[in-house]
Amino acid sequence: MAEINEDSAVVVIDVQQGLCEGDGKAFECEAIIARINALTRKARSAGIPADLVDFAP
């Protein structure tokens, strides 16, 4: 995992739950969500901003 320092921020953009469900779910979706959660948890525990940007037309 990349090093996080005080100049860092984590921005997670438009992760759709629907892409992780059903027959057409995204490849390795569970692993991707786990990596996102681990990275945001690590950032927040270090006092680094971690934000979700939700795009809805």
MOHUQUI-V211072 format. One line per field, one symbol per residue. phi: phi as a letter, one per 20 degrees, with the letter a starting at -180 (. if undefined). psi: psi as a letter, one per 20 degrees, with the letter a starting at -180 (. if undefined). burial: b if it has 16 or more other ideal C-beta (glycine too) atoms within 10 Angstrom, else e. A space follows every 50 residues. Layout:
BEGIN
phi = ???
psi = ???
burial = ???
END
This chain:
BEGIN
phi = .ffdcfeebdcddleefffdcmfeffflgffffffffffffffffemefc cddddcf
psi = qqppaijqqpopolophhijqahkqqpkgghgggggggghggghhjjppo qpoopp.
burial = eeebeeeeebeeeeeeeeeeeeeeeeeeeeeeeeeeeebbeebeeeebeb eeeeeee
END
